[in-house]
Amino acid sequence: MKTVDAVLIGAGQRGANDYAPFALRYPDQLRFVAVAEPLAERRARFALQHQIPLDNQFENWETLLANPQMARAALICTQDQMHVGPALAALRAGYDVLLEKPIATTREGCRQIVSTAVGLNRQLYVCHVLRYTRHFQTMRQILQSGVLGQIINLDHRENVSWWHMSHSFVRGSWANRDESSPMILAKCCHDFDILMWILGRKCERLSSVGKLVHFRPENAPADAPERCLDDCPASETCPFYAPFIYVDLLPLWRNVAETSTGLIRLAIQAQLRAPGLVKALSAVAPIMRQVSDYRGWPRSVVTLDPIPESVLEALKTGPYGRCVYHCGNDVVDHQVVLMQFEGDISVTLTMHGHSHIEGRSTRIEGSHGQLQAFFGLGGSWIEVSEHRSGRSTRHDTTSEIGAAHGGGDEGLIAAFVRNIQEGRTQQALELAQQALESHLLAFAAEDARLGGQVVSTNKLDHN
Ligand SMILES: NC(=O)c1ccc[n+]([C@@H]2O[C@H](COP(=O)([O-])OP(=O)(O)OC[C@H]3O[C@@H](n4cnc5c(N)ncnc54)[C@H](O)[C@@H]3O)[C@@H](O)[C@H]2O)c1
């Protein structure tokens, strides 16, 4: 198959760190020929990694896309409110597009992008990475096998851990609705998509409640300063104390250890008890190095050089060192959506940001059996119990060690490249239409929450 040439728009966490490494691992599949990124350090680092000549390094998407088409594909990985402009321009310039979710932050924006792709017959891949995980693919197969009988009720939870919530939705880029997205769109467009995909049915109506209750100034510890490192009196007790989350990394390791197995679990347990020993062993054991020299998310968001010394320095002045009670954030920290799906299936989706353990949990009740599942940072499983035989079957759906989003990131980019190579435009456009439906459900849920109403969702063009 021919190597797919691509341009990257937005060399941040998702574009440069999560998707682009695929091109370094499989250079015969994907090759970056140009980049647009306003931050000089990020642009230069990406250009160096992918050997992009100076002429093909641009400060923004506008200048890159003003050039004649430079490649077959464009990856658009800018922030939520910066998707419409580059997506429309790239589609019109002839690119097949991989677009980060959310498609856009308004219904109009989402519809415009999808209809433009359809009208021009270009591939549009929205990054619903969960579809490409072993976990949700297995869950879908189980439902389709009929082993659960008639599906009656589904309870799905997006359990955002307390430290991930504080990182992304309090201190980070998704803290304010007007600057990014409502949290139900940012976090759960994935879940609406998965629910429709595994059930093979649409949602007919929904209602929703939720609010921001905890991360507010009135809940700050007494005399807490604006920044953790300015002698916060709660530094020994507050779970959100920034060095505890980003320098010690204890919350991340405890979470991964909780759901992982095998060697990685042993390595993390050793790190939690004797970090000095893990560091010493890392010279001979690569798995120990993965832990002792960890430079991934969320550290990689705090600073470009995510070693502990630079992280600590960044916490002194950067956004991730702020007290979580003084961030001016306004997105919810919990929201529940109650839905009725076709076939009178009752479905609840709970998204909350105070979970002790990060992960998505699912429980499905059928007339002939039950499914319970957990999709965690360190590992995943699905258990099916059949009513008549009493038999329980456990499926280990854990992906390869360290694979982001349970292997979904790599699965998605691989599928995007393959679909371009095989010219499967129609299939890509069907996926884009389904992605649009999931976004419309998220907008409806936000309307229902704000307006306190039941919203009818059985027509795609609902307001
Ligand atoms: N699919 C998923 O599961 C998933 C997970 C996390 C984030 N996301 C989404 O991915 C997107 C990117 O998130 P991120 O964490 O990588 O953000 P980021 O801020 O790390 O990266 C965005 C990059 O775009 C650059 N940029 C800004 N203006 C630009 C311009 N005019 N031209 C080109 N580049 C420009 C920024 O400098 C930055 O480097 C967001 O929409 C986010 O919601 C998706």
The ligand as an SDF file (V2000), in Angstrom:
LIG
                    3D

 44 48  0  0  0  0  0  0  0  0999 V2000
  -10.2020   11.9840   20.9990 N   0  0  0  0  0  0  0  0  0  0  0  0
   -9.9520   12.1270   22.2850 C   0  0  0  0  0  0  0  0  0  0  0  0
  -10.1520   11.2240   23.0580 O   0  0  0  0  0  0  0  0  0  0  0  0
   -9.3740   13.4240   22.7810 C   0  0  0  0  0  0  0  0  0  0  0  0
   -8.6880   13.4590   24.0020 C   0  0  0  0  0  0  0  0  0  0  0  0
   -8.1690   14.6840   24.4140 C   0  0  0  0  0  0  0  0  0  0  0  0
   -8.3670   15.8290   23.6660 C   0  0  0  0  0  0  0  0  0  0  0  0
   -9.0710   15.7610   22.5060 N   0  0  0  0  0  0  0  0  0  0  0  0
   -9.2910   16.9680   21.6720 C   0  0  0  0  0  0  0  0  0  0  0  0
   -8.1220   17.2100   20.8870 O   0  0  0  0  0  0  0  0  0  0  0  0
   -8.0110   18.6070   20.5930 C   0  0  0  0  0  0  0  0  0  0  0  0
   -6.6070   19.0620   20.9120 C   0  0  0  0  0  0  0  0  0  0  0  0
   -6.3380   18.8530   22.2910 O   0  0  0  0  0  0  0  0  0  0  0  0
   -4.8530   18.9340   22.8630 P   0  0  0  0  0  0  0  0  0  0  0  0
   -4.9100   18.4520   24.2440 O   0  0  0  0  0  0  0  0  0  0  0  0
   -3.9200   18.3230   21.9080 O   0  0  0  0  0  0  0  0  0  0  0  0
   -4.6430   20.5260   22.8440 O   0  0  0  0  0  0  0  0  0  0  0  0
   -3.2670   21.3190   22.8190 P   0  0  0  0  0  0  0  0  0  0  0  0
   -3.5840   22.6730   23.3210 O   0  0  0  0  0  0  0  0  0  0  0  0
   -2.2030   20.5220   23.4900 O   0  0  0  0  0  0  0  0  0  0  0  0
   -2.9120   21.3920   21.2630 O   0  0  0  0  0  0  0  0  0  0  0  0
   -3.5250   22.2760   20.3670 C   0  0  0  0  0  0  0  0  0  0  0  0
   -2.4100   22.9220   19.5530 C   0  0  0  0  0  0  0  0  0  0  0  0
   -2.9880   23.7450   18.5430 O   0  0  0  0  0  0  0  0  0  0  0  0
   -2.1030   24.8500   18.3930 C   0  0  0  0  0  0  0  0  0  0  0  0
   -2.7410   25.9590   17.6700 N   0  0  0  0  0  0  0  0  0  0  0  0
   -3.3650   27.0480   18.1870 C   0  0  0  0  0  0  0  0  0  0  0  0
   -3.7160   27.8830   17.1870 N   0  0  0  0  0  0  0  0  0  0  0  0
   -3.3340   27.3110   16.0180 C   0  0  0  0  0  0  0  0  0  0  0  0
   -3.4010   27.7100   14.6520 C   0  0  0  0  0  0  0  0  0  0  0  0
   -3.9630   28.8810   14.2750 N   0  0  0  0  0  0  0  0  0  0  0  0
   -2.9050   26.8870   13.7110 N   0  0  0  0  0  0  0  0  0  0  0  0
   -2.3290   25.7200   14.0660 C   0  0  0  0  0  0  0  0  0  0  0  0
   -2.2250   25.2920   15.3490 N   0  0  0  0  0  0  0  0  0  0  0  0
   -2.7250   26.0820   16.3180 C   0  0  0  0  0  0  0  0  0  0  0  0
   -1.7240   25.1930   19.8210 C   0  0  0  0  0  0  0  0  0  0  0  0
   -0.6110   26.0180   19.9210 O   0  0  0  0  0  0  0  0  0  0  0  0
   -1.5120   23.8160   20.4120 C   0  0  0  0  0  0  0  0  0  0  0  0
   -0.1640   23.3980   20.3250 O   0  0  0  0  0  0  0  0  0  0  0  0
   -9.1050   19.2920   21.4270 C   0  0  0  0  0  0  0  0  0  0  0  0
  -10.1810   19.6200   20.6090 O   0  0  0  0  0  0  0  0  0  0  0  0
   -9.4910   18.2370   22.4430 C   0  0  0  0  0  0  0  0  0  0  0  0
  -10.8000   18.3510   22.9320 O   0  0  0  0  0  0  0  0  0  0  0  0
   -9.5540   14.5850   22.0530 C   0  0  0  0  0  0  0  0  0  0  0  0
  1  2  1  0
  2  3  2  0
  2  4  1  0
  4  5  1  0
  4 44  2  0
  5  6  2  0
  6  7  1  0
  7  8  2  0
  8  9  1  0
  8 44  1  0
  9 10  1  0
  9 42  1  0
 10 11  1  0
 11 12  1  0
 11 40  1  0
 12 13  1  0
 13 14  1  0
 14 15  2  0
 14 16  1  0
 14 17  1  0
 17 18  1  0
 18 19  2  0
 18 20  1  0
 18 21  1  0
 21 22  1  0
 22 23  1  0
 23 24  1  0
 23 38  1  0
 24 25  1  0
 25 26  1  0
 25 36  1  0
 26 27  1  0
 26 35  1  0
 27 28  2  0
 28 29  1  0
 29 30  1  0
 29 35  2  0
 30 31  1  0
 30 32  2  0
 32 33  1  0
 33 34  2  0
 34 35  1  0
 36 37  1  0
 36 38  1  0
 38 39  1  0
 40 41  1  0
 40 42  1  0
 42 43  1  0
M  CHG  2   8   1  16  -1
M  END
$$$$
